[in-house]
């Protein structure tokens, strides 16, 4: 019961909402590319372009979402975002059911990414509002556990339903969005202590560029998020095509990543102390570099599992710690704006990651050590960059 009392009730509501939405998202989204390519005959390069545009649109929405959450409130933005996103997923389900042209489905997916990305900076800002600075990193770690728990459950159900109807996947995703909106609407209170009379404007948003320390944090975070982005696409292709593991074994690698986070994220974040945040970030980057560098030497499933273990340890340190550090740079009345900019760096990194990894796979066919040496180098650049932030933290 101590852990329940340790955090504000609103953090637990966001935790539950993230489980629900991550479950719904993971039911459908892993099978979207499969639907486009196998059912509609869309070339994979077009599918990749759709996903890239969707991710870029979501990244830009993070800035706007953070800004309007500072002006209009965290709760209202989260609720409206989830409701509209739910209807957008229903539209996707309908157009899949009637086998519409793929561009119509793609248009709704891009809109969905935009409206859904408004949720993240608002929820991160609410956590910063209600969590004491001493436990803020733990709180962000807790939210990551919720998201990973949802992802651990969804794909299995999605794989079963995809055999019957792709449209049904997005109905489930829509229902989880509505469920998340209900949780936030009826079980949270607004955390922003403002009257909300100001109107958002991009001229004010750009003033954040004057915060040199925060801009550096976003830059080096984007670099380490490029490294994080290797997990899904580049590592999948490398593991199956170069190492020779099966697709089933590849699924086990992803399950290992999610299970480790669910089991160990909270204990890891409890170890991280506020005054040593930068040191832990540097350590997390070094673990990332070591983990991915070891992939280049792996020639079996067991070796890749060891590499994933090291990579996941780096992930469990870097992700909540960087988010917590971003909240420390933010003035109290501009947390949404700051979390929106930080979310932009995160999504840009995740978007560029598969592109960078794919390019390296093409440039170095059969010379695997060079691929993962470049990824390790990016980790070292991020580690050095984070180490220079210590004197700039407020």
Secondary structure, DSSP 8 states (H G I E B T S, - for coil): -HHHHHS-HHHHHHHHHHHHHHHHHHHHGGGHHHIIIIIS---HHHHHHHHHHHHHHHHHHHHHHHHHHHHH-HHHHHHHHHHHHHHHHHHHHHHHHTT--HHHHHHHHHHHHHHHHHHHHHHHHHHHHHS-GGGHHHHHHHHHHHHHHHHHHHHHHHHHHHTT-HHHHHHHHHHHHHHHHHHHHHH------S-------HHHHGGGGG-HHHHHHHHHHHHHHHHHTTTTHHHHHIIIIII---HHHHHHHHHHHHHHHHHHHHHHHHH--GGGHHHHHHHHHHHHHHHHHHHTT--SHHHHHHHHHHHHHHHHHHHHHHHHHHHHHS-GGGHHHHHHHHHHHHHHHHHHHHHHHHHHHHHTTT-HHHHHHHHHHHHHHHHHHHHTTGGG--
